[in-house]
Amino acid sequence: MNRKRFVASLGLITGGVLSGYSNLRNGPVPGTGFTPGNGVDVWKTVREEFSFPEGFVYLNTGGIGSVPRHVRSLVSDEWFRLESNPTPGHDLVKWNALKKDAAALLGQGVEASEISLISSATEGINIILNGLPLQKGDEVITSTHEHAALNIGLLNQVKRKGIVLRTFEPDRNSGLNNVNLVENLINKRTRLIFFSHRMTTTGQLMPVREIGNLARSKGIWFALDGAQAPGSMPIGLKDWKVDFYTFSSHKWVLAPRRTGVLYVTREKLDDLTPVTVGAYSDNGFNLAEGKLDYNATSQRFEYGTQNELLFLGFHASLRYINTLGISEIREHNEHLSELFRTGTGEISGCELLSPEEREYRSSMITFRIPSKTLSGVMDAFSKENIHVRPVGEGGLNAVRVSFHLYNNTDDLDRILACIKNISNS
Ligand SMILES: Cc1ncc(COP(=O)(O)O)c(C=O)c1O
């Protein structure tokens, strides 16, 4: 079946890939001189902003995003300009403008003063875990599907402070049941609940609003590893009562590597001691008097010389994402991932591991072919020039496919054909 007939046969021909354009807002797509309008294939133009070679299928945005062409040019031009008169420090006007837009990305009511610009989700996780006054015997609830970044960060606290970890295996059949799983682990020693907003293993979305309410009602800190969410879906941290949130913008926001965000709600700012500090962390200090005032905002978690070029790139990528529209991007991505689910459902021997419930699944879909070894499956993808990610976490032995704004139905056809071949071989 050719692609058009395949898509039409699923009754989705008028879905996101073909209908989202009319909703696009905010004028021209940066760097392209192109203003989206009715009936224009904006996603085709978007694809041209990236440098994927002909025949290569990139389906691992959950691992790392690709930076748009115009953002790379901007960073490179700016680098040349800056090197003509090297100046220490960074432009605080631009820096704070980025914080304002990063705050907006995290939902209504989030303020720039609650944002610090950091290198990655890994750094954010460490700032949270090292900064909280956790003590020997304090309990932290997390899931068995976390990325190494959170596992290692938590185990470091076990080693350093003697905290105790309590884990739940995410319920993939009933998303809401995860609230009960968390609640069952709470006792009077529980100080922190910390897991992923969107699971790296299966793309599962967690019931964060319900768990946020639960944590707040019990006086427990609630932190989310958001590495996989911003840039792919709308966020509402205030609404969900999240105390601490961190993400890497080099994934779904398509920013240069080593750019990320930490959010600390203003009400809990003083709960978190800044551990790594330096110039910019303070609001004044005096060595003779032994006095140090932390910066009054989340800037207190920033320190020393920054690579502001990367953050200029981050801001340009974020503007690009905002111009296309988060909801439109989500619609586009999930249109592809829904087609992918339906397509894999028709391949015998292919088992889907991502949630069945619409509300809890997303544009990252995980599957396995139980009759084949994971290394054999990965080799087959590699031979076909298709980049996907193996999932070892949670003992899944599976493959994760991420769909983002540069992916299209040709990519979909290629991966479905490859899975079919692997299953039949
Ligand atoms: C859920 C999750 N947390 C943290 C990370 C680590 O991201 P980084 O290496 O950008 O800090 C990843 C990376 O894939 C992830 O999926």
The ligand as an ORCA input file, in Angstrom:
! r2SCAN-3c Opt
* xyz 0 1
  C      14.275     11.444     31.400
  C      15.685     11.906     31.147
  N      16.338     12.555     32.128
  C      17.575     13.009     31.956
  C      18.250     12.825     30.773
  C      19.648     13.322     30.660
  O      19.720     14.392     29.775
  P      21.089     15.229     29.644
  O      22.150     14.252     29.307
  O      20.774     16.175     28.559
  O      21.314     15.889     30.946
  C      17.619     12.146     29.728
  C      18.302     11.928     28.447
  O      17.873     11.209     27.589
  C      16.292     11.683     29.920
  O      15.634     11.020     28.970
*
